[in-house]
Amino acid sequence: MLPRPNSKAVDRRERLKIPESEPPRRPPEERVADFAEPWAPIGLEWAKLAARRCIQCPSAPCVKACPLGNDIPYALWQLEHGDVVAASRLFHATSSMPGICGRICPQTELCEGACVYIKQDRVPVPIGRLEAWVTDRAAEIGSIPRSPPSRPTGRQVAVVGAGPAGITAAERLVGQGHEVSMFDAWPAAGGLLLYGIPGFKLSPDRVRERVRRIGELGIRLFPETRIGTGLTVDDLVDRGFDAVLLAIGAGIGRPLAVEGAGLGGVHQATPFLVRSHTPPELLPEGTTPLTEIGARVAVIGGGDTAMDCVRTALRLGAQEATVWYRRTEAEMPGNPRDRKLAVMEGARFEWLATPLGLEGDARGRVHSLRLVRMELGDPDASGRRSPVALPDSEFEVPVDDVILALGYLPDEGFVGRIAGLDTEPDGRIRVDPATGETSRPGIYAAGDDVLGPALVVDAVAHGIRAANAIHEFLSSGGSAANR
């Protein structure tokens, strides 16, 4: 591995002259015909030149903007000199899944959004694409780093939820010498990564390959095991687990509180996405694949999930797929990159409109959507201007399917069954922000069940924090049984 560059080794003026280029993607008409990832192949020379655009800022704003603190400049320095393995190891040093985060993180809001090129209205260094690329290349040659196992401690930890926070924590705890068992309600591990994110953003094969390491590390996985129905958290403690990590996410879709929301053809986002892109052999029992959709599709919402839904609808054959959002594009919470891709693939956007109701036909299936035009009023608690209905502006549009992407809530039914567990007013689990420990000693929580709907990179960071705190708790002789 090359040492860090000094100021004499980096000619910043010359680097600023390097032509900028965005990572190549497949043509939109090709992308929309399948669920494959959008990227066109790149080679080492393209990657080296893209990495060389990094001017090695002494202040490293990209590192500060990364929730994991990835050492981005040093990794790109290794890459520009052709050492793909060293670059990959640097990303792995701080992230448990760089090949995934490099694909699905909103880099425009994080590391790339902090790149100095942005201040010059230029294309930033494609950090996410390069992170994913070096990780893929290193994996192909078998150079993914493996931490040597620690001496067994004899302590047992139960991890409830096999999503990004749970996987990260489980692997770290095993590396610290503890025995780990993972329980998950889905048929396969991966959580949101496998069941909530479409293949055109993250291939399910990549998730399954990443999850395969769970078994290699000796982590025991119990799929299709929903904790709280039959087997409870207290049962886990009674069976000898010294600590429990709750990493169940926030998977309850917000309802649309209007007349007609229960009509046929009205889908919540997660079931729609699960049925649309999950390999049939990984679907829960009784869930049927969704292989086609009506010609006219309406998506209600403005976040990343809404973009996933509208792009999925187009791939299922929708002739007209429209996102309806009650504010303007400037207030949309989702990643601008995904909106751009959606537009390129044929999605339509209608701003300043909110649903009033849905009308159905004689079969009980939706056939039209009633909306009202909005204008922006004073800012709300989030700082965004509140939408206000315009008088006499109601209108109706014909639809064949409606997808609700209105955000997610924690599973209050699950956390409410755990005695002595404190929660926030919105159902999130209340924890010590420094450790992730809940109001129950020995029971910790991490990820979206604490944060609310957040980023995968945040869930990874939470998993690392919780694992370190659990290790300290167990090392000091603590036990969840002392309740």
Summary of the structure (lengths in Angstrom):
residues: 483
radius of gyration: 23.4
end to end distance: 48.9
largest distance: 75.9
contacts: 1624
relative contact order: 0.12
helix: 36%
strand: 18%
